[in-house]
């Protein structure tokens, strides 16, 4: 559970044009990052990016902290590694949650209304973890959504 969380919403307007920005932030908590699973790597061909950095030759222990593949498998060894301090990371982040743009149609047409464009889940601006992952979505990135629309007023200008 984050110790600090919230959002910051701001709006900017100029001559009828407007931009609304919402930043979401969470700080003071940790997450357990996914890592290697050699059984699924060899059985199902599912590869975690840590496999690239695994221990392969004598002396690699100076360059990596990802263990080598050892056959036969020892599931206790993999569970132990997955729960090590290396995989526990700070989960703080600042996310650009949504951005809305609004353009008055009266600037271009004799119509009272506005054109708007909305974008959600635009991405993380800053993150505290060293793995460059989204701590809330480790398996799959959040889907971005976009919307385009118009509002009309049926009153005279």
Secondary structure in CASP SS format (residue, H / E / C, confidence):
PFRMAT SS
TARGET T0000
AUTHOR 0000-0000-0000
METHOD secondary structure of the structure
MODEL  1
X C 1.00
X C 1.00
X C 1.00
X E 1.00
X E 1.00
X E 1.00
X E 1.00
X E 1.00
X E 1.00
X E 1.00
X E 1.00
X E 1.00
X E 1.00
X E 1.00
X C 1.00
X C 1.00
X E 1.00
X E 1.00
X E 1.00
X E 1.00
X E 1.00
X E 1.00
X E 1.00
X E 1.00
X E 1.00
X E 1.00
X E 1.00
X C 1.00
X C 1.00
X E 1.00
X E 1.00
X E 1.00
X C 1.00
X C 1.00
X C 1.00
X C 1.00
X C 1.00
X H 1.00
X H 1.00
X H 1.00
X H 1.00
X H 1.00
X H 1.00
X C 1.00
X C 1.00
X C 1.00
X C 1.00
X C 1.00
X H 1.00
X H 1.00
X H 1.00
X H 1.00
X H 1.00
X E 1.00
X C 1.00
X C 1.00
X C 1.00
X C 1.00
X C 1.00
X H 1.00
X H 1.00
X H 1.00
X C 1.00
X C 1.00
X C 1.00
X E 1.00
X C 1.00
X C 1.00
X C 1.00
X C 1.00
X C 1.00
X C 1.00
X C 1.00
X C 1.00
X H 1.00
X H 1.00
X H 1.00
X H 1.00
X H 1.00
X H 1.00
X H 1.00
X H 1.00
X C 1.00
X C 1.00
X H 1.00
X H 1.00
X H 1.00
X E 1.00
X E 1.00
X E 1.00
X C 1.00
X C 1.00
X E 1.00
X E 1.00
X E 1.00
X E 1.00
X E 1.00
X E 1.00
X E 1.00
X E 1.00
X E 1.00
X E 1.00
X E 1.00
X E 1.00
X H 1.00
X H 1.00
X H 1.00
X C 1.00
X C 1.00
X C 1.00
X C 1.00
X C 1.00
X E 1.00
X E 1.00
X E 1.00
X E 1.00
X E 1.00
X E 1.00
X E 1.00
X E 1.00
X E 1.00
X E 1.00
X E 1.00
X E 1.00
X E 1.00
X E 1.00
X E 1.00
X C 1.00
X C 1.00
X C 1.00
X C 1.00
X C 1.00
X C 1.00
X C 1.00
X C 1.00
X C 1.00
X C 1.00
X C 1.00
X C 1.00
X C 1.00
X C 1.00
X C 1.00
X C 1.00
X C 1.00
X E 1.00
X E 1.00
X E 1.00
X E 1.00
X E 1.00
X E 1.00
X E 1.00
X E 1.00
X C 1.00
X C 1.00
X C 1.00
X C 1.00
X C 1.00
END
